[in-house]
Every structure is written in structure tokens, then in C-alpha cells.
Amino acid sequence: MADGFARIVAVSATFACVPVLALPIRVEAATRCVVKIASGTGPTEDVARFQVYEGLLRSVDSGLWSEWMAGGTTPGYRVGKPVYTCLKGVGLGVSCTGRSKICKS
């Protein structure tokens, strides 16, 4: 009888360890993301969109905007492709609003 009890304990201990072994070994740090909205105006749609993009970057970090202006990159951030809505005949000619997801790497 004691031998059967030892066997049950050994089997139970084995199954009790299975969930622990199924846990991930490495846990990734959570990425911090924000969704930003900005607007811009200009004589052409390209200029208005440029103004929107600048506003999106500045709304997160002015250093991010200056890095992008100086070198065309956004180090330390992943900037999602903006979604624009533009209206002609408004402001300086074209007025756009844009939204983008920006994540700190």
C-alpha cells in the first residue's frame, strides 16, 4: 500500500510541474504606444500632409520631430502610416487631419 501511495505522489508531482514548464521563459517588455491626431493646412495637399506629420511627431516628443527633420529617421520610435482626411478650399487651400499610432521601442 505504501508503494502505491508513493507512486500516486510521484505522478501528482509530475503533473503539478507541467503548467510551470509551459510558461514562457522570456517575457517581452510591453511596448508603449499612443494614437495621435494632428491637423495641418497648406496650398497643396502634400504641404498640408507634411504639416500633419510634423504635428504628429511633435505631439509625442519635440526631439523626435527634430531627429526626423534633420535625418529623416525616428530613432527609438515606430511611427505607423498616418491616415489622412483632407478638404480642399479650406484655410490656405487644403486642410488635412491625420491619425497615426506611434510606439516607443
Secondary structure in CASP SS format (residue, H / E / C, confidence):
PFRMAT SS
TARGET T0000
AUTHOR 0000-0000-0000
METHOD secondary structure of the structure
MODEL  1
M C 1.00
A H 1.00
D H 1.00
G H 1.00
F H 1.00
A H 1.00
R H 1.00
I H 1.00
V H 1.00
A H 1.00
V H 1.00
S H 1.00
A H 1.00
T H 1.00
F H 1.00
A H 1.00
C H 1.00
V H 1.00
P H 1.00
V H 1.00
L H 1.00
A H 1.00
L C 1.00
P C 1.00
I C 1.00
R C 1.00
V C 1.00
E C 1.00
A C 1.00
A C 1.00
T C 1.00
R E 1.00
C E 1.00
V E 1.00
V E 1.00
K E 1.00
I E 1.00
A E 1.00
S E 1.00
G E 1.00
T E 1.00
G E 1.00
P C 1.00
T C 1.00
E H 1.00
D H 1.00
V H 1.00
A H 1.00
R H 1.00
F H 1.00
Q H 1.00
V H 1.00
Y H 1.00
E H 1.00
G H 1.00
L H 1.00
L H 1.00
R H 1.00
S H 1.00
V H 1.00
D C 1.00
S H 1.00
G H 1.00
L H 1.00
W H 1.00
S H 1.00
E H 1.00
W H 1.00
M H 1.00
A H 1.00
G H 1.00
G C 1.00
T C 1.00
T C 1.00
P C 1.00
G C 1.00
Y E 1.00
R E 1.00
V E 1.00
G C 1.00
K C 1.00
P C 1.00
V E 1.00
Y E 1.00
T E 1.00
C E 1.00
L E 1.00
K E 1.00
G E 1.00
V E 1.00
G C 1.00
L C 1.00
G E 1.00
V E 1.00
S E 1.00
C E 1.00
T E 1.00
G E 1.00
R E 1.00
S E 1.00
K E 1.00
I E 1.00
C E 1.00
K E 1.00
S C 1.00
END
